[in-house]
Amino acid sequence: MLPSTDTFPYAIRVVSEVMSSNGSTSQASVCGSTLSLMDAGVPLKKPVAGVAMGLISDGKKFVTLTDISGLEDHLGDMDFKVAGTADGITALQMDIKVTDINTDILVKALEQAKRGRLKLLDIMNQTLSAPRPKLSQYAPRISSTKVPQLKIGEIIGPGGKMIRQIQEDFDCEIDIQEDGTVTVTGKEQLKVDGAIAYIDSMVAEAEVGKTYQGTVVRLEAFGAFVNIIPGKDGLVHVSQVHPETFRAMKEGDKVKVKCYEIDSMGRVNLTMLEEGESPIRAERPANTGFGGGSRPPMGGGRPGGDRGDRSGGGRPSFNKFRDTR
């Protein structure tokens, strides 16, 4: 009935201290442990209760006992422990003092155990019917995520620099398994969630059509480079931003952009979004990313075509100044 490690990635330790008893301490521990785990916020699949069954027989007749006392356990012929949920049995244990137990005894004992178990579960449900929605404030916070194995090195960084920085920034501990499972442990859920989100963003890839809140990291004459996810910058070409906005732009500015193309070299081309989240201008053809590709000459070309050699007048031919050595 315990949750999977994917759902609840904690080590669970339960201690049951019995101060005095007049019956089955183990089955009392089953009931008490169920309530304590649910009270601690452990998401048990179903509550579990246990009851100890006894037997008094003379070889011909028998009587099965439910929830035996210490004296009935000592003098009786059987201590048959049955634990389970409302839907079925999860554990059995039997100690007997007679040479054999027939089917009739077992059937009767299990039927009585079911009635006793359901009665116990009903009483427990009146106290606590489901796990607490939140963990105890004293419990450490643990979250996990899965990253591609090829990206593990990026998270660790050279000499562990990157992972140490994340742990420092978010006040947490990070453990990475070989299969790419990343577990983050900390005192505050907000910081743990922040570390998980940052790690996920580190291994994320830019997606065409997706909108990002980025930071301007470099300005050039042909456009602005914007960091959209950790380790990934894109270019907002001057044709993709309003001239006044571009002139006022400076490094460190937070801007909203949309990825409209990832070229064959993996370069990310962006367009600026302003009010209404509409692109500032029509998206450019693919061959103009990062300032490259074919562009018209500055100022436009002159009519007239090839003018040939001007050695007879005007500016001298370049050939006259060529080194002929």
QUIWO-V95731 format. One record per residue. N is the residue number from 1. RES is the residue in three letters. SS is DSSP state (h for helix, s for strand, l for the rest). BURIAL is b if it has 16 or more other C-alpha atoms within 10 Angstrom, else e. D_CENTER is the distance of its C-alpha to the mean C-alpha in Angstrom with 1 decimal. Layout:
n->[N N]
res->[RES RES]
ss->[SS SS]
burial->[BURIAL BURIAL]
d_center->[D_CENTER D_CENTER]
This chain:
n->[1 2 3 4 5 6 7 8 9 10 11 12 13 14 15 16 17 18 19 20 21 22 23 24 25 26 27 28 29 30 31 32 33 34 35 36 37 38 39 40 41 42 43 44 45 46 47 48 49 50 51 52 53 54 55 56 57 58 59 60 61 62 63 64 65 66 67 68 69 70 71 72 73 74 75 76 77 78 79 80 81 82 83 84 85 86 87 88 89 90 91 92 93 94 95 96 97 98 99 100 101 102 103 104 105 106 107 108 109 110 111 112 113 114 115 116 117 118 119 120 121 122 123 124 125 126 127 128 129 130 131 132 133 134 135 136 137 138 139 140 141 142 143 144 145 146 147 148 149 150 151 152 153 154 155 156 157 158 159 160 161 162 163 164 165 166 167 168 169 170 171 172 173 174 175 176 177 178 179 180 181 182 183 184 185 186 187 188 189 190 191 192 193 194 195 196 197 198 199 200 201 202 203 204 205 206 207 208 209 210 211 212 213 214 215 216 217 218 219 220 221 222 223 224 225 226 227 228 229 230 231 232 233 234 235 236 237 238 239 240 241 242 243 244 245 246 247 248 249 250 251 252 253 254 255 256 257 258 259 260 261 262 263 264 265 266 267 268 269 270 271 272 273 274 275 276 277 278 279 280 281 282 283 284 285 286 287 288 289 290 291 292 293 294 295 296 297 298 299 300 301 302 303 304 305 306 307 308 309 310 311 312 313 314 315 316 317 318 319 320 321 322 323 324 325]
res->[MET LEU PRO SER THR ASP THR PHE PRO TYR ALA ILE ARG VAL VAL SER GLU VAL MET SER SER ASN GLY SER THR SER GLN ALA SER VAL CYS GLY SER THR LEU SER LEU MET ASP ALA GLY VAL PRO LEU LYS LYS PRO VAL ALA GLY VAL ALA MET GLY LEU ILE SER ASP GLY LYS LYS PHE VAL THR LEU THR ASP ILE SER GLY LEU GLU ASP HIS LEU GLY ASP MET ASP PHE LYS VAL ALA GLY THR ALA ASP GLY ILE THR ALA LEU GLN MET ASP ILE LYS VAL THR ASP ILE ASN THR ASP ILE LEU VAL LYS ALA LEU GLU GLN ALA LYS ARG GLY ARG LEU LYS LEU LEU ASP ILE MET ASN GLN THR LEU SER ALA PRO ARG PRO LYS LEU SER GLN TYR ALA PRO ARG ILE SER SER THR LYS VAL PRO GLN LEU LYS ILE GLY GLU ILE ILE GLY PRO GLY GLY LYS MET ILE ARG GLN ILE GLN GLU ASP PHE ASP CYS GLU ILE ASP ILE GLN GLU ASP GLY THR VAL THR VAL THR GLY LYS GLU GLN LEU LYS VAL ASP GLY ALA ILE ALA TYR ILE ASP SER MET VAL ALA GLU ALA GLU VAL GLY LYS THR TYR GLN GLY THR VAL VAL ARG LEU GLU ALA PHE GLY ALA PHE VAL ASN ILE ILE PRO GLY LYS ASP GLY LEU VAL HIS VAL SER GLN VAL HIS PRO GLU THR PHE ARG ALA MET LYS GLU GLY ASP LYS VAL LYS VAL LYS CYS TYR GLU ILE ASP SER MET GLY ARG VAL ASN LEU THR MET LEU GLU GLU GLY GLU SER PRO ILE ARG ALA GLU ARG PRO ALA ASN THR GLY PHE GLY GLY GLY SER ARG PRO PRO MET GLY GLY GLY ARG PRO GLY GLY ASP ARG GLY ASP ARG SER GLY GLY GLY ARG PRO SER PHE ASN LYS PHE ARG ASP THR ARG]
ss->[l l l l l l l l l l l l l l l l l l l l l l l l h h h h h h h h h h h h h h h h l l l l l l l l s s s s s s s s s l l l l s s s s s l l l h h h h h h l l s s s s s s s l l l l s s s s s s s s l l l l l l h h h h h h h h h h h h h h h h h h h h h h h h h l l l l l l l l l l l l l s s s s s s l l h h h h h h h h l h h h h h h h h h h h h h l s s s s s l l l l s s s s s s l l h h h h h h h h h h h h h h l l l l l l l l s s s s s s s s s s l l s s s s s s s l l s s s s s s h h h l l h h h h h h l l l l l s s s s s s s s s l l l l l s s s s s s l h h h l s l l l l l l h h h h h h l l l l l l l l l l l l l l l l l l l l l l l l l l h h h h l l l l]
burial->[e e e e e e e b e b e e e e e e e e e e e e b b b b b b b b b b b b b b b b b b b b b b e b b b b b b b b b b b e e e e e e e b b b b b b e e b b e e b b b b b b b b b b b e e b e e e e e e e e e e e e e e e e e e e b b e b b b e b b b e b b e e b e e e b b b b e e e b e e e e e b b b b e b b e e e e b e e b b e e e e e e b b e b b e e b b b b b e b e e e b e b b b b b b b e e b b b e b b e b b b b b b b e b e e e e b b e b b b b e b e e e b b b b b b b e e b b b b b b b b b b e e e e b e e e e e e e e b b b b b b b b e e e e b b b b b b b e e e e e b b e e e b e e e e b b b e e e e e e e e e e e e e e e e e e e e e e e e e e e e e e e e e e]
d_center->[22.5 19.7 16.1 14.2 12.1 9.1 10.0 11.5 10.9 14.2 17.7 20.1 23.7 26.3 29.9 32.6 35.8 38.9 41.8 44.3 44.5 46.8 44.8 41.7 39.4 36.8 36.5 36.6 33.6 31.7 32.3 31.7 28.4 27.1 27.9 26.7 23.2 22.9 24.3 21.7 18.9 18.0 17.2 20.1 20.7 24.4 26.7 29.1 32.7 35.4 39.2 41.9 44.8 48.3 51.5 55.2 57.5 61.1 60.7 61.8 60.1 56.6 54.6 50.8 49.5 46.2 44.4 47.1 48.4 49.2 52.8 51.9 49.6 52.4 55.2 53.4 52.9 49.1 45.8 43.3 39.8 37.6 34.0 31.8 30.4 32.3 31.7 32.8 33.3 30.7 33.0 36.8 39.2 43.0 45.8 49.3 52.9 54.7 55.2 53.4 51.4 52.3 50.2 51.7 50.5 47.0 46.8 48.3 46.0 42.8 44.0 44.8 41.5 39.7 41.7 41.1 37.3 37.1 39.2 37.0 33.9 35.7 36.6 33.1 31.7 34.3 32.7 29.0 28.0 24.2 21.5 21.1 18.4 17.3 17.3 20.4 20.7 21.5 18.5 16.1 12.6 9.8 6.0 4.4 3.5 6.8 9.7 13.3 15.5 18.0 15.7 15.3 18.7 17.8 15.1 17.7 20.5 24.2 25.0 21.6 22.4 19.2 16.9 19.6 19.6 15.9 16.5 19.7 18.5 15.7 17.6 15.0 14.9 12.8 13.2 12.8 14.1 16.4 14.4 11.8 9.2 8.3 8.5 9.3 12.1 14.3 16.9 15.7 12.6 13.4 13.4 10.2 8.5 10.9 10.2 6.5 8.3 11.1 9.8 8.4 11.9 13.6 13.0 13.6 17.1 19.5 20.3 23.8 24.3 21.2 22.0 20.8 21.6 23.0 25.2 28.7 29.0 32.4 35.3 37.9 40.9 39.3 36.0 33.0 30.0 26.8 23.5 20.8 17.7 17.8 20.5 21.5 24.7 26.6 30.2 31.7 35.2 38.1 38.7 35.3 35.9 38.7 41.4 41.5 37.8 37.8 40.7 39.1 35.7 34.9 32.3 29.4 29.8 26.8 27.3 25.8 26.1 25.6 25.2 28.1 28.6 27.3 30.5 31.4 30.8 27.2 28.3 26.7 29.2 28.5 30.5 30.7 29.9 31.9 33.1 32.1 29.5 32.1 32.7 35.5 37.4 37.4 35.1 37.0 37.6 35.4 37.9 37.8 34.4 34.4 38.1 39.1 40.9 44.3 45.4 48.8 51.1 51.2 53.9 54.4 57.0 60.8 62.9 65.5 63.7 64.8 67.5 68.6 70.3 71.5 73.9 76.8 75.6 72.7 69.9 70.8 69.1 66.3 68.2 71.0 68.7 67.0 67.7 70.3 70.5]
